[in-house]
Amino acid sequence: MVLDFYRSTKVGERLRALVPGGGHTYAKGADQYPAHAPAVLSHGRGCRVWDVDGNEFIEYGMGLRAVSLGHAYPEVVDAVRNVLGSGTNFTRPARIEVECAERFAATIASAEMVKFTKDGSTATTAAIKLARAATGRDVVAICAEHPYLSYDNWFMVTTTLAGGIPSAESTLTTSFHYNDLASVERLFAEHPERIAGVILEPSRTDPPQPGFLEGIRRLCTRHGAVLVFDEMITGFRYDRRGAQYLYGVTPDLSTFGKALANGFALSALCGRRELMRLGSRERPQDDVFLLSTTHGAETTALAAAISTMEIYEREPVVEHLYKQGDRLAAGLREASAGHGLQDYVAPVGSGCNLVYSTLDADLQPSQTFRTLLLQETVQHGVLMPSLVVSYSHDDASIERTIDAFDGALEVYAKALDGGPERFLIGPPSRHVFDRRWSPESDTQPQSLVRGQPIDEATLLE
Ligand SMILES: Cc1ncc(COP(=O)(O)O)c(C=O)c1O
């Protein structure tokens, strides 16, 4: 049976006519998906979503990795409902702000102070601002292999979407390689006393090699730079207490979001008191305006975060994410091997945060094959821009997904022989952006997994 996306397509057209990019996150946009796929969703529950045509899917994007417990998770919904009737925003701080801050500080050991805001980008940008204010320096060093840290200038200037950013800003961001300590050392040598901060995700698809994070920590301390871990994805997914706990390395500042409030809009900047206090109003020369937003302390998101952190503390959420992700990865590997496709389609990364590679007949990353695989898995009732599981992905859903994947691979195998264009309806999806590097720089992003090229689009959501 071929699924019908008639209504979805119509509503999607209305959306694109009014909203630039056809959505409020580029990674959700029409150009990221096959033409024959649900364009607009109506609702979700647990690990399932429904589109506006009534088609049901098991999904593996989970709100760009924000929904770690499951859609409309009842306990979180109840916690939000409980505060709704008491107002959501007041002229003075609300009591729930201290409750959420205390719960957060009890969870993340390095959080001597915390400031909440709504988006990850505002949190990482605030971390960069603090690093610059604390050191009196301008240059920030970012990890070349980490696909996205903020929509702000300091990051976007390294991409092909740098329109609207003064070109002078491109001189203030430099980069190093993940798991290559020498590249970090080189940066400090090339920019003596100019690097304000070093920012990276503690892990992406590769785990840190022994000594890498510890080495960056040492270099930052030695050179007086601020070390920032962006835990937007790793936080509340790799470990309830953050990847910084898992790997035993303490940054000066770190940023959280996404899974912090199970999809409600909340992110956090936290870290050493001495740095965070630069954003207070208590010092004689306080000149840092740090995260001051109308909606930063909206009570619903804080209630969702408290409830989410409580569930993580009480129940084996993270263990479940690893277990189900590992199970899914093993099933996918087996299905790929069954079709002789193990070199073309493979899960990549840690069970708690899986993506997948889609290679063409020449073993090169291929958007066309990625789009075809998405199209075919959609036909089998699975929506998998990545392979991100939640606490609601039960065994039956994982098994159904492996079957769907198996069915989709039949078409993939035929397309490797006969050409994907024969099977793909509409154009291939696009990368949201590519990273751009100056020609003289050797800091091209490397493959994230040695010997296995992977498609960056799968990482950028
Ligand atoms: C590692 C990382 N940092 C920062 C961000 C930005 O977060 P937000 O989209 O909430 O602004 C993202 C978003 O995908 C991310 O993956």
The ligand as a MOL file (V3000), in Angstrom:
LIG
                    3D

  0  0  0     0  0            999 V3000
M  V30 BEGIN CTAB
M  V30 COUNTS 16 16 0 0 0
M  V30 BEGIN ATOM
M  V30 1 C 25.4340 20.4750 19.9560 0
M  V30 2 C 24.4210 21.5440 19.7380 0
M  V30 3 N 24.6340 22.7590 20.2780 0
M  V30 4 C 23.7520 23.7640 20.1390 0
M  V30 5 C 22.5980 23.5820 19.4190 0
M  V30 6 C 21.6240 24.7200 19.2740 0
M  V30 7 O 20.4860 24.4440 20.0210 0
M  V30 8 P 19.0930 25.1640 19.6770 0
M  V30 9 O 18.6090 24.5950 18.3820 0
M  V30 10 O 18.2120 24.8310 20.8450 0
M  V30 11 O 19.3770 26.6410 19.5740 0
M  V30 12 C 22.3240 22.3410 18.8380 0
M  V30 13 C 21.0840 22.1270 18.0620 0
M  V30 14 O 20.9100 21.2010 17.3330 0
M  V30 15 C 23.2650 21.2910 18.9950 0
M  V30 16 O 23.0680 20.0910 18.4530 0
M  V30 END ATOM
M  V30 BEGIN BOND
M  V30 1 1 1 2
M  V30 2 1 2 3
M  V30 3 2 2 15
M  V30 4 2 3 4
M  V30 5 1 4 5
M  V30 6 1 5 6
M  V30 7 2 5 12
M  V30 8 1 6 7
M  V30 9 1 7 8
M  V30 10 2 8 9
M  V30 11 1 8 10
M  V30 12 1 8 11
M  V30 13 1 12 13
M  V30 14 1 12 15
M  V30 15 2 13 14
M  V30 16 1 15 16
M  V30 END BOND
M  V30 END CTAB
M  END
